[in-house]
Amino acid sequence: MTPLTKILREKIEKHGALSVHDYMEAALSHPEYGYYTRQNPFGKSGDFVTAPEISQMFGELIGLWCIDTWSKLGEPAQFNLMELGPGNGTLLADALRSGALVPEFIDAAHIHLVETSDRLRIRQKAALSHPSIFWYSDIPDLDNGPTIIIANEFFDALPIHQYEATAGKWYERFIDWKDDQFAFSVDTVSHKTLPPPSDADSNLILEICPQGIKCLNSISQSLQKFGGAALIIDYGSANAIYGDSFQAVRDHTIQNPLVDPGMSDLTAHVKFPQLISEARKYPVDIHGPTSQGRFLERLGIEARAALLKRSATEEQRKTITSSLRRLTSAAEMGTLFKVLAISSGLTAPPEGFDL
Ligand SMILES: C[S@@+](CC[C@H](N)C(=O)[O-])C[C@H]1O[C@@H](n2cnc3c(N)ncnc32)[C@H](O)[C@@H]1O
C-alpha cells in the first residue's frame, strides 16, 4: 500500500468518503506524496509526453504567436507573459528563443509562471535564462499592463467534481474505501445548486472544475481591464458537456485512477463549453476552439519542419517528420487537443483561428 493510499484510507475511515475532487487534488498535489510533488512526469522516461516535449516546433510557433499578439496590442513597452503550469519550462524556453527574433518583444516581457510544484519550479529555473521571472502558486493580479497567457495541458490537471444524473437530480460521486480498496460511491442526498438534469440526461456524468472556472474568471477579468490574450491548449471536446473523463496515466498507459494515488497522472478532459461560458460573462473576444492540428498548420508548422530538415541528419529528419505527425495528425494529438483564445484590446484577431 502506498503512503498516500494509507493517508486517504484513514481520512475516509475518520470523516467519510472523499469527493472525486478531494481525491484528485491529494493524488496530484499532496505536499509529500502528490504526483507532481514527487515524480518527474514528462518525457520518454516519464509517464506521458506533452506537445512541447515532442518537438521544439511547438514552443517556437507559440513564441511567434506571442510576438504577433504583442504587435496587435500596439507593441507595448512593457507587458506580462504568463504561463500556467509550465512543467519542465520547455515550451517557454522554445518560445523565448523564437521571441528573440524581435529584441523589443523580449525587452518588454516580464515573465510570470504559475506553478505549485517546487520540484518543477527548479526545472523551470534551469530551463529559462530570462532576467525577469516571477513564480506564483495562483494566478496573480497584475496591473502593470497587458498580459499574454499560455496554458498547455494545465486545465486538465485541475481537480474536478463528478455528478451523476438520476431521475431529474444530480448526485455527487465520491470515493470510498471498501473491501480493502478505493471504490466509487454516490451521495444519497441530491445536489441543490446545479440546474437539474432532464430525464433524457439520466445516467450521464457531469464534471465541474471549480479551479478552472476560477482561473477563467481571473484571466477574463484581467484581459478586460488591461488587454491581452490567453491561449489555452488542452484535450477535450469542443461541444460535449457530459461524460466521465476521469483517468490515470502511468508509464504511457491508461490505469485505474483508484489504484495507487500519487503514482500516476490523474486528469479530466477540459470542458471547453464551460470555459467559454465563463469567459462570456466578460466583454472579451473568444476565438475557437479549433483543433491543435489546424492551429499549428495555420501558424506554419510545415514550413518550420521543412526549414529544420534542411540542416538535419537523416535520423533527425525522421524525428522531425514523426513529431510533425504526432502534433498535427487526427490519429494522434491533432484533433483531440483543442486551442481556445480569449482576447481583449487587439487590433486584429489572434493568428491560428478561422475568421
Ligand atoms: C500536464 S503538466 C503540463 C506541463 C507543460 N505545460 C507542458 O506542456 O509540458 C501540468 C502542469 O501544471 C502544474 N499544475 C498542476 N496543478 C496546478 C495548480 N493548481 N496550479 C499551478 N500549477 C499547477 C503542474 O505542476 C505542471 O507543471
PDBQT file of the ligand as one rigid body, heavy atoms in Angstrom, charges set to zero:
ROOT
HETATM    1  C1  LIG A 401       0.402  18.245 -17.508  1.00  0.00    +0.000 C 
HETATM    2  S1  LIG A 401       1.577  19.342 -16.866  1.00  0.00    +0.000 S 
HETATM    3  C2  LIG A 401       1.839  20.382 -18.282  1.00  0.00    +0.000 C 
HETATM    4  C3  LIG A 401       3.213  20.949 -18.330  1.00  0.00    +0.000 C 
HETATM    5  C4  LIG A 401       3.554  21.858 -19.503  1.00  0.00    +0.000 C 
HETATM    6  N1  LIG A 401       2.599  22.914 -19.706  1.00  0.00    +0.000 N 
HETATM    7  C5  LIG A 401       3.771  21.082 -20.773  1.00  0.00    +0.000 C 
HETATM    8  O1  LIG A 401       3.008  21.287 -21.700  1.00  0.00    +0.000 OA
HETATM    9  O2  LIG A 401       4.719  20.289 -20.833  1.00  0.00    +0.000 OA
HETATM   10  C6  LIG A 401       0.675  20.323 -15.719  1.00  0.00    +0.000 C 
HETATM   11  C7  LIG A 401       1.460  21.443 -15.095  1.00  0.00    +0.000 C 
HETATM   12  O3  LIG A 401       0.582  22.212 -14.265  1.00  0.00    +0.000 OA
HETATM   13  C8  LIG A 401       1.135  22.301 -12.940  1.00  0.00    +0.000 C 
HETATM   14  N2  LIG A 401      -0.008  22.392 -12.033  1.00  0.00    +0.000 N 
HETATM   15  C9  LIG A 401      -0.892  21.427 -11.749  1.00  0.00    +0.000 A 
HETATM   16  N3  LIG A 401      -1.855  21.913 -10.920  1.00  0.00    +0.000 NA
HETATM   17  C10 LIG A 401      -1.562  23.208 -10.710  1.00  0.00    +0.000 A 
HETATM   18  C11 LIG A 401      -2.178  24.262  -9.974  1.00  0.00    +0.000 A 
HETATM   19  N4  LIG A 401      -3.283  24.048  -9.304  1.00  0.00    +0.000 N 
HETATM   20  N5  LIG A 401      -1.636  25.478 -10.015  1.00  0.00    +0.000 NA
HETATM   21  C12 LIG A 401      -0.487  25.694 -10.720  1.00  0.00    +0.000 A 
HETATM   22  N6  LIG A 401       0.140  24.733 -11.445  1.00  0.00    +0.000 NA
HETATM   23  C13 LIG A 401      -0.381  23.520 -11.422  1.00  0.00    +0.000 A 
HETATM   24  C14 LIG A 401       1.940  21.045 -12.800  1.00  0.00    +0.000 C 
HETATM   25  O4  LIG A 401       2.854  21.090 -11.742  1.00  0.00    +0.000 OA
HETATM   26  C15 LIG A 401       2.591  21.005 -14.185  1.00  0.00    +0.000 C 
HETATM   27  O5  LIG A 401       3.634  21.941 -14.296  1.00  0.00    +0.000 OA
ENDROOT
TORSDOF 0
